[in-house]
Amino acid sequence: MSIIVSPSILAANKSAILDDMLLAEKCGAKYIHIDVMDGVFVPNVTEFTPDFVSKYHASHGMVNDVHIMVEDPLVLGPIFAKAGADIVTFHLEACEDPEEVFATIKAIKEAGAKVGISIKPGTPVEALSLFYEEVDLILVMSVEPGKGGQPFIEASTDRIKTIKEEIEKRKLSVLIEVDGGINQNTGALCVNAGADVLVAGSYLFGHEDIKDRLEALLSL
């Protein structure tokens, strides 16, 4: 399987957001990563609301890869799915117990989207054990969620390897996505560890050679 790159519009030009999204697509991106932050689960707030997704989701041909860093994914997850998200990824840590995780997964699926589950760098990968069969994607945060431009946490590669081994052991087709500090070098480490999808923001947007940078990631 070829590597998927999901450019993060957190780093895009906010005054020309659609232009940057279409540029990413023209350069070869198959996914577009939309970070939603509520200022509670993470300290920052983004303007990427359900209305934003609804406005732009059909303006391009990429997969709308929506990552909700919010306190109440059970409520907001289905709302983003209905707004046009193709994948809604929520945080395991935002749920009080496994029952709430299962309920959130079910609600997002019933709203029409695929489901991803994400874990912060400090959360043991073993916490995912109940949910492999229920999701389409696992997002490994290789920085602390909530702020762009942070350096890659190298221990993330061991976490990716462990998750990949578990996916293969269970004979599943779950994708592994990695988000945080991704560039050509760190991207290669992630791909070698078993990652399928690379989220990159500041490495791509704002650079004149975005096409070359994106193609470098796609060729890993």
N, C-alpha and C positions, 0 to 999 in steps of 0.2 A: 504494500500500500504506500502511495506517495504521501509526503508530509503535507498537512494542511496548515496554512498560515491564516491567523485571525487578527488582522490589524485592529488595534484598540483606538477607538475614536476619542478616548480620554486625552490623547496627545494630538488630536487633529485641530485644525484651525476652526475655532468655534464660530467665527463670522462667515465661514464658507464650508460648513460641515458636509453638505451634500457633495460639493466639489471634491473634497478629500475622500469621501466614501467612494465616489465614482472613479477617482484616480487609483485608489487601492484595487478596485475591481479591474480596471484596465491593465494594471500591472501584474495581475494574476491571482489576486486573493479570491478564495472561494467562500470564506466566512468573513463577517464583520463583527467585532467584539464591542458590545455596548455595556459599560460598567454603570450600574445603578447603586448609588450610595445614599443612605438616609440620614447621615449625621448622628445616628444612634448606635447601630451595630458597628459602624466605623465612624471616625471623627469628621470626615469630609462629606460634602453633599454635592451630587451632580445634578445637572439639569435634564438628564435622560429619563424622562417620565414615561408612563404608558402613552401619553399623547404624542411624545416624540417618536416612539416606536410606531405608533399608528400612522403618523405623518410620513415617515420615511421607509417603512419596511418593504413597500412595493416599488420604491424608486430605483432599485438595483436588483441584480440577480444573485446576490450572495446570500448565504445562510445568516439569518439574524441570530447571532450568538449572544444572548443576554445574560449577564452575570449580576444577580441581585445580592448586593451586600446590605441586607436589611434585617430589621429586628423581627418582622412578622412575615416570613416567606409563604406561610399557609394562606394568607390573605392576598399578598401582592403577586405571588407566583402565577396564579391563574389569570390575574388581571393583565399581566404582561403577555401571557400566552394568547389571550383573546385579542390583544392589541396588535399581534403580528409577529411575536417572537417565535422562531422555529425551534430554538433550544432555550430553556430557562434553567440556569444553574443557580442553586441556592446553597447556603452554607449549613453544614451539619451543626455547627456551633450555635446557630440561631434557633435551634429546636430544643425544647426542654427534655424530650425523651424519644426513644425509637418510634413510639406510636405517632408522635407529631411528624417525624421524618416520613414515615409511611403515608400519613395523611396528606402531606405536602406533595409527595411524589404522585399520589393518585389524583389530587386536585389539578396539578399541572397537566398531567396526561389527559384528563377528562376535558380540559380547556383547549386541547388540540396541539400541544407542543411536546417535543422530546424533553427529557429531564436530565440535568446534570447535577452532581453533588460535589461541593468543594470543601476542602479542609485547609485551615491555616497552617503555617509552618510548625507551630507548637503542638498540633493535634496528632496523636499517634495514628498511623495508618490502620491499625487494628480496629479503630472506631468505625471503619467502613464495612466491617465484615458482614453485617446483616443486609447490606444494601446493594451488593454487586449485581445481583440478578434483577434488581428493580429499576436500574438507571441505564441511560444510554452513554453517559460520559462522566468521567471523574476528573475534576479540576484540582490540580496540585498547585497551591500558591507557593511560589518560590521567593516571595517577599511578603511582608505583612500587608494584608489588604487595606485599601483605603487611600493610597497615594501613589501616583505614578513616578517613574524615574528612580526607584530604589535599586540598590545593587542586588544581584542574584545571590541567593543563599545556596552555597555549594552542596550542602547536605541534602538538598532536594533531589539530587540524582539517585541517592540510595532509596528514597521514598518512592520515586517513580519505578525503580527496579522491583521493589517489593510488591507494589500494586500490579505491575505487569505480570509478575509471576503468579499472582493470585488469579488474575483474569485468565491467563493461559491454563492454569490448573483447573478452573471451573469451565473451561471451553466456552468462554463468552466473547462477544464482539464489542465490548465496551471500549470507547475511546478514552485515551488519557490526554488531557489538555494541561499545559503548563503556562502559568501567567506570572510575570515579574522578572525584570532585568534580562529579558531575552534579547540577544544579539546573535551574530553568526557563531561566535565561540561558545556561548552558553547554550545556544540552541542545539549545537552539535552534541554537547554533553547530554542534553535532555533526550534527543533522538536516539543516541546510543544507549541510553538507559531504558528506552521503550516508549517515549512520548509519540503521539500521533498528531497533535494539534499544538502549534506554538502561537501564543498571544504576544504580539509586539506592538508597542506604541511609540515611545520616544525614539526608538531605533529606526523607525520608518518615517513617520510624519515629520515634516519640517526640513527634510533633506532633499536636495535636488536629485540625488541618485536613488530615490525611493525604489525605482524599478529594479536596479541592480541589487539593492539590499534585500528586497523581497525575493527576487530570484535566487539569491544566495541561500536564503532560508529554505526555499522550496527544493533546492538541490541537495539538502543535507541527507 
